[in-house]
Amino acid sequence: MTPTQTATRSLTEGTPSDGAPVVDLSQLSFDLASLRAAYRQGLKVRDLITEAARRCATDAHHAFIHRLSEAELEPHLARLEGLDSASLPLYGVPFVIKDNIDLAGVPTTAACPEFAHTPQRSATVVQRLLDAGAIPLGKANLDQFATGLNGTRSPYGACANAFHADFISGGSSSGSAVAVAKGWVSFSLGTDTAGSGRVPASFNNIVGLKPTCGLLSTTGVVPACRSLDTVNVFALHAGDAHDVLRVAEGFDSADAFSRPAAPHGVDFSGGPFRFGVPRAQDLAFFGNDAAQKLFEAAVQRAIALGGTPVEIDFSPFLETARLLYEGPWVAERYQALRGFIDEQPEAVFPPVRAIVESGRDKSAADLFAAQYRLKALKRVCDHVWQSVDCLLTPTAGTIYRIAEMQADPIRLNSNLGHYTNYMNLLDYAAVAVPAGFLADGDAAGLPWGVTFVAPAHKDAPLLRLADRFHRSLAADTSGYTLGATPATFTAVDMHGGPANLFVEDPARSGTIQVAVCGAHLSGLPLNPQLTSRGARLLCAIDSAPRYKLYALPGGPVARPGMVRVSEGEGGQAIPLEVWSVPAEHFGSFVAGIPAPLGIGKVELADGRVVPGFICEGIGTEGATDITHFGGWRAYLASLSR
């Protein structure tokens, strides 16, 4: 342990600041909902951080490079004193930061002591979290200069798996993942250029969000491949990752690669969806039969959630992946460290040095040739989105012991990137989510995960789908807990559950919900007016019991009119479908609606009010009241009898 790996006695062995704790801190889950509930009950921030420091005081996993001292923590604690815990979205939430991301006043080493510098300002993404009330507990271990997917390439010690210390944690964001999995902090920041925020999530039974490139600022991040780097979020479950993302995201004019969030478009996470699965010949499990079985089970789980699998040719994705390390992008790693590695090559771990120094040999002609090939491959890979909403792949084909990895560091590390290296080159978003535990073989009992992939800016739908998948796994797995902690989804749900994930924000989605009651229902004549505009069915639901339904005269397409009535006038619940329509096509859709129909506000059975088809009162003149049939489909069925 280095001199900077300190936690003061008062923080690790202190007592509650005002007597007996309002909650049993030793049993408190650090998921966000549980912490918010504890703060509402009177928990003090200093007591919570005392408990967090106690949990990680003995770091046998080598997850930390630096733990903040009492003096370093004090400004963060003092600024929260006197504030209502509800006043900040991340009030008093402990987190850790991968040590290639700056925290003001604390050394940034990138796991290379000779490279260390102490920044005066925090990285933009860190500052946003601090402003939201989060408390930094320390800087986390990593594969040196974020070069590796295994977690063993650090002079601060090989970071051990949260479940079995003989196995790798995954990397390069190794310590960030382990700290969350062990329940030491609520969430953590890592970076993900080639899989560094997904592979460790898979190996430690947590969620790893690799956001859309540029969505989280990289100002204040030591670059690996600057044009491809992303800051990622680790959390126990997707709901917490979603909350952190909402705080951390935002355009940063100081970051040349930053971009504002764009609407994600039609959401596929709550209803039927189509997911791409690699062909059998494109899958690789490197002899791990247990991992293959878990992937097959994951496909079946996605089907049970309403998904339809579509086999895809994964070879263009794999060819793209090879460009990252076999092509000229490795020169970008060399460029990031050029001055340092040329002057102090001996300070760099041999596997890292071999990779970075290979970038010296790449020419501008090599780069242009590879960029041309990447453009062609992206055109081919993007074509898949015409037939599927997302991809489902393993996160990593297998896992290795630390000793195995250190004996064969290049080849085995390459195996870990089989399903991850293409991601940022193609500008996709991804969420790694637990898929179960290996049942047999050398790694029996260790966690293993899968990854959902979608085009850029579909981060929120991916998180929602990952949340449904994760909760389904927990429901079907006896004794399932989050990370390597005792916490369960049941405990999380007691404090509010994942509701925030499923509230659609039209401003963020770029879509408008429309309730339909007649000829626009699925399979009926006017439904193509929705589907041709890229609309998607969200749900079938009844209206509130306040409407009458009429068969309108005229045609050629028969249509109903739904009219809201006052209490006591015979209103009933009318079966509806709610569709999500891209905002850019909503105007043309509405323009085609003939009088007396129009779009107004429709109250649903669950109390929500959404845009939907309504009929002017005058339109019922000459119409037939069909309310008693119980919906338009039932009325049509009566006509054929």
N, C-alpha and C positions, 0 to 999 in steps of 0.2 A: 504494500500500500504506500502510495506516494504521500509526501507531506501535505499536499492539497486535499487529500481524501479524508476530510475531517468532518465530524459532527460534534458539537460541543456537548459536554455532560448535561448541561441544563436542558438541552433539546431532546436528548435521548433518554434521560432518566427523570425528567421533571414530573410534577403532579399537576392536576388541573388547576387553572388559575384562580378559581373561586370555589374550591371544595370539590365535592363529589361530581363526577361527570354526569351530564344529562343523558348520555348514551354510553353503552359499553364500547369504548373506543377500540379495544383489542379485537372486537367482532364486527366493527363497522366496515361495510363495503365502501370502497372509494369511488364507485360509479357515481355519476353526477346527480342522479335522482336521490340516491341515499344521502349524499352530502347535503343537498339542498334541504331535505327533510330534517336532517340533524341540526342544521343551522337554524331552521325555523323553530326547533324545539329548544334552542338556547345554547347550542355548542359554540365555543369560542374558537376563533381562528388559531390562536396560539396553541391551544390544546390539541387541535387537529394536526398542526404541523409538528408538534412534539411527538405525536403518535406516528406520523409519517416518517420522521427521522429515526424513531426507534425501530421501525420495521426494516429499514435498510441499513442500520448501523453496522451489521455484520454482513458484508457483501461478498459471500463466498463464490458468487457467480461472476465476479469481475464486471459488473454491469456499469459501475461508475468510474469516471476519471476524476471528477471533482464533486464533492458534496458541499453545499453552501454552509458556511459557518454561521454562528449566531449573529455575528456582526453583519455578514453579507445578507442574511435574511431579514434583519430588522427593518430596513426601509420598506420592504414589501409588506411586512406585517403592520407597520405603523400606519401606512396609508389607508388600511382598511378599518382601523379603529374608529368607532362611532358611526360607521355606515350600516345601513340596513342590508342584510344579506341578500334581499331581493332586488337591490338597486343595481347590481352588476351581474351579468350572465354567468361569469365564472368566479364568483366571489369565494375566496378561500380555497380554491381547488388546486391541489398540488400537482405539478407536472415536471418532467425532465426534458432536457434539450440535448439532442445529439451534438457531440463536441466538434462539429464543423459548422455550427450555427452560433452566432455571436449573442452573448449575454453581457451587457455593459458591466465592466469592472471585474469580470471573471475571465481567466485565460481561455482562449480557443486554441486547441492543440491539433485538431484533426488526427488525433492519436499519434502524433509525432512531437515529442518534447522539444526537439530542436527548432521546430517550426512555430512554436507557441508565440502568441501575441495577446495582449490584453486590450480589447476594444473599449472605446469610450461610449459607444452607442450600441444598443441591442439591435439585432436584425429586425427588420420591419415586422415580420410575422410574429416574432417574440414580443415586440412592443405592443402589438394589438392584443395579445393574450394578457400581458401584464395590465394594460389599461382596463381589461374586462374583469380584473380581480384575481387572476390566476397567480399562484405562488410557485416560483421556480425552486425545485429542491436540489438540482445539481445538473452537471454535464455528463452525458452518457458515453460509454465506450463504443467503439466502432472499428470496422476494418479500416486500416490507415488510409487516409485521404479518400475515404468512401469507395475504395477499390476492392471489391470482393463481395460475395454473397454468403459468407460462411461464419464470420465473427471471430476468426482465430488470428487475424493479422494485426495485432495490437501489442505494443510494448507494455501496456497496462494489464496484460493477461488475456488469454483466450476467453471470450465470454461464453459461459456454459448455459445450456438449455435450462429453462425454468422447471422442467419435469425430471430431467436426468442429467447430472453434471458431466457424464462421459460424452454426451452428444453435443453437436454444435447448436448454437442458438439461431443460426442464420445471420446474415448481415446484408449490407454493411451496418445497418442501424441496429446492431445487436443489443446493446445496453438499453436502448429506448424501448425495445419490445419486451425484454425480460423484466424491466422495472414495472411495466403495466401488468404483465402476466402474473407477477408475484404479489400484486396488490399494494405495491409501495406508493404508487401515484395513480391518479385518475386517468391521465392520458400522457402521451409524449409526442415529441416531434422527432422525425427522422428525415432522411432525404432518400429519394428513389430516382435513380437514373436508369438502372438496368434490372431492378427487382428488389432493391434494398429495403423497401417499405412493405413488401409483400411476402418474401421468403421468410423473414423472421416472424411475421404474423402467423404463417402456416405452422411453423415449428413450435409455437408457444401458445396456441389455442386462443388467439385474440383476433380482432379485426384490424386490417391495415388498409387505409384509404390512400391510393395513389391518385391524387386529384388531376384534373385537366392541367396540362402544362401552362404555366403562367398565372394560374388562378391564385396561388399563394406566392407572395413575393420571395425572391431569392436574394434581395439586398441584405448583405451581412452574412451570406452563406459562402463558405470556402468552396469554390467551384470544382466539380469533377469534369463533367462535360457541360459547360455553361449553357449551351443552346438546348440541352435536353434535361437539365436538372429540375427536379420538383421537390418541394418540401412535402412530406407525408405525415399523416396522423395515425397513431396507434391508440386503440381504446378497447375496453372489454367487450363492447358491443357497438353495433352500427349507430344506434341512437346517440351515444356519446360522441362518436366521430362526427356525426352530423352537426351537433351543437358546437363543437370546436371549429368545424369548417366554417360555419356561419359567422363566427367571430373573427377567424383568422384571414378569411379571403378578402380581397379588395385590390383594386388597381393601384399600382405603385409607380409613379412617374419616374422614380429614380432607378427602376429596374427596366432595362431595355427589352426584356423578354416578358414583362408583365402584360396581362390583358384583362379587361373586365369580364365578369361572368356574363355569359349570353344565355338567353332562355333555353331550357333543355328540350322544349318541344313536348310532343305527346308522351305521356308517361306510360311505361309498360309494366310498372312494378306491382299494381294492385289487382289486375285481372289476367286474362289469358295473354300469353306472350310466346314468342318463338325464340329459341336459343340455339346457337351454333355449337356443335360438338366436333372436335377434330376426328378425321378418319382414323381407323385403327392403326394404319401404317404410319401415321404422324404422331401417335402417342408414344412416350418413352417413360418407363418406370425404373430402368436401370437395375432390373432384377428384383424389384420390390413388389412382390405379388400382392401383399396386403394393401399397398397404396393403390394398385390397380382396382382392387375390389372396392375400396372406399370411393374411388372416382365413379365406378359403375353405380354405386349406391347413391352418389350425389346426383347423377343424371336422373335416377328414378325419383329422388326427392324433388328435383326441379319439376318433373312431370306432375307429381302430386300437387304442386303449388299452382298448377294450371299451365305449365310450359309444354310446348311442342318441340322436341329435339329435331334439328336439321343437321345432317352430316355435311361438313364443309371440308374443302381442300385446304389444309393448314400449311401446306408446303410454302406458299408465298410469305406467310408470317414467319416461318422458320428461316427462310432465306434473308428476310429483313433483319431478323435477330442476329444473324452471322455478320452483318455489316457493322454492328456496333463495336466488336472487338477485332474482327478479322479485316475490317475496312479502315478508312482514314479517320474515323471519329476518335480513335485512340490518340490521334495527334492533339485533340482538344484537351485530353488529360495531361499530355506533355506540356501544352501551352500554359495550362493553369499553374503548373509547378516548375516551369522552365528554369527560372533563376535559382530556385532552391535546390532542385535535384541535380542541376549541373554543378553547383558549388558543394553540395553535401550529399552525394549519392549514398554514402555509407549510412546515413541517418534513416534511409527508407528501407522497409522490409523487403527482402529479396523478391518475393512474388510480385509485390506492388511495383518495385523498381523495374522488374522485367517487363511488366505490362506498360508502364508509363514511358519507359525509354524506347520502346518499340515505335512510339509515335514520332521519333526523330526522323524515321526513314520514309515517312509518307510525303508525297508531293502534292502540289496544287492540282496537277493533272489527275492524280488518284482521287482527290476529293471531288472534283467535278464529275468524274466517271461514276463515282459512288452516288453522288446526288442525283444524277440522271437515272441510275438504276433504282434508287429509292423512290423517285417520282413514279416510275413505271410500276413498281411493286405496290405503292400506296393506291394507285388507281385500281389495281387488281384486288387488293385487300378491302378497300372501301366498298367494292361491289357487293360484299357479303351483307352489308346493311340494307340492301334491297329485299333480302329474304329473311333476315333475323333481326331481333331487337337487341340482343346481346350475345356474347360468347360465354361458354362455361368451359374452363380448362382446369387441370391441376395447377396448383401454384408452383410446386416443385415436384419432380417425379419421385424423389426419395430423400432420405436424410442420412448423414454420416456421423460416425464418432469423430471427436476432435483429433484423436491420434491418426485416424485414416486421412482426414483432411490435411493434416500437417505433413503426412508422408507423400501425398500426391496432390499438391495444392492447386495446380492449374487445371488439370483434367477434371477433377471432381467438382471444382468450383464452376467450370463450364457446364457441367451436367445440371447444376442448380438453376442455371439461367435459361434452360430449354424453353420454358413457357413465359418468360418475362422480358427478355432482351429487346423484343420488337416494339414494346409498348410506346415509348416516348418518341421513337423515330416515326411512328405512324400517327402520333398525336391522339392517343386514346386515353380514356379514363378507366380506372379499375378499382375493385374492392376485393381484397383477399378476406375470406371468411372461413371459420372452422368447418370441417366436414366429418369429424369423428376421430377415433383413435385406432392406430394400427393394431390389428388383432394378433398378428404372429410375426415371426422373423426376429432378426437381431434387435429391431427397434420397437418391439411389441410394447404397447402401453403409451407410446408417444403420440402427441396430436399431429394431425395432418389436415391440410386445407385445400380449398379450391378458390378460383378467382372468377368473378364476373367482370366482363369487359364490354365497353360501349364507346361510341364516338365521344369526342370532346364535349364538355359541358353537361353530360348526362350523369353527373356525380350524384345528385339527389335521387333520381330513380334507381341507380345502382345500389345506393345505401338502403333504400327501402326494400328492394328485392333481397339484398343480403340479410337484412334484418328478419324478413319472413323466413328465409332459408335457415338462419341460425336458430330462431325460435322453434322451428319445426324439428331441427336436430335435437335441441334440448328436450323438447316434449317427448321424443322417441327414445331418449337415452337415459336409462336409470342412473340417478345420482349425478347428472351432468352439472358442472359448475363452470363459471366464467374464468378464463385464463387458468392459472394454477391456484386460484383463490377458493374459499368456501362459498362465494356468492353465487346465487342462482337467478334465473330470470324471474322466478316467482317473487323474490325479494325486490328486484328492480321494479316489477309491475306494481307492487304495493305503493310505490311513490310516483305513479303516473304513467309508467310504461312508455311505449314508443309512439304515443299519439302525435307528437310533433312531427314525426316522420311522414305522417299520412295526411296532414293538412296541406292541401295544394294551394300554393300562392300563385295566382295568375300572373302577377308581375314577374315572378322568377321563372315560371314555366313557359311563358309565351303562348299559352293556350287558354281557351274559354270553355267552360263546361256548359253543355246544353242538354236539357231533359226533353226527351221525345216520347210521344204517347201513341203514335199512329203509323202512317205509311213510311216513316223513317226508321222504324224498329228493325232490328237485325233480320235479314232475309226477306223483307217486304220491299215493294217496288221502288220506293224513294231512298232506301238506305244507301245506294251508291252515291247520292249527293253528299253524304258524309264521308264514306270510305275513299272516294276519289280525291278528296281534299286532305287525306292523311289523318282523318279523325280516328279515334280509338274508343272502343267501348270500355267504360270504367266499371259500371255496375248496373245490375237490374235492381230496382227499388220501387216501392210504392210511393205515391204522393201522400201528403197529409190527407186525412179524411174530410176534405173541404171542397171537393170538386165534383162536377157533373160532366159526363161525356156524351157528346152528340155526334151522330152520323150526319155529315154535311151533305147537302144536295150538290149535284154537279159532278164533274170528273174531267178527263177520263180516269184519273187515279182516285179511288175512293179515299177520303180523308175524314178523320174525326176532329171535333173541336172540343177543347177542355176549358170549362168555365168555372171559376171560383165562385162559390155561393156562400151565403151567410149561414150561421148556425141555425139548425132547424129546417133548412130547405132541402134536405135529402142528400147532402154531399157525402161522397164515399172516397175511399182510397183507390186511386187509379194506378195500375201497373205501368211503370215507366222504365226507360233506359237512360242512363246519363252517359253522354259521350264527351270526349275531350277533343276540341277542334283547334287546330293551329290558328293563332290570332290573325295571321296574314290572310287566311282564307275565310275568316268568319264573315266579313262584309259581303263577299260574293254569295255565301250561303244564305244569309238573311235576305239579300236582295231578290232571291228567287222564290221567296215565300209569298203566296198569293193571299189577298184579303178573303175572308175576315180573320185569317190567322196572322200571328205575329210572334215576336219573342218578348216575353215579359219575365217576371219573377215567379218561380214555382216553389212552393214549400214541399219539402220531402218528408217522409215518415219519420226520419231521424232528427228533424228540426232544422236541417240545413235549408237555405234558400239559394237556388241556382237559376240562371237564365233557362228558359224553356218555352215550349209552344203553349200559347194561350189563344183563346178565341174571343173576339169582340162579342158583347152581348147580343148585338143586332144580328150577328151571324147565325144565331140559333133559330131565327125565323124560318120556318119550313124544314128545319132539321128534326131528326128523330132522336129522342132521349134514349140512349143505350147504356146508361150508367149501370143498370141492374145486371148487365151481362158480365161485368167484372173486368172490363178492359177491351181494347181494340182487337186483339187476337181472338178472344172468346167470341166477340161479335161476328168476326169474319167466319169463324168455325160454324156458327149457328146458321149462316147463309148457305152452307154447303150440305146441310142435313136434309 
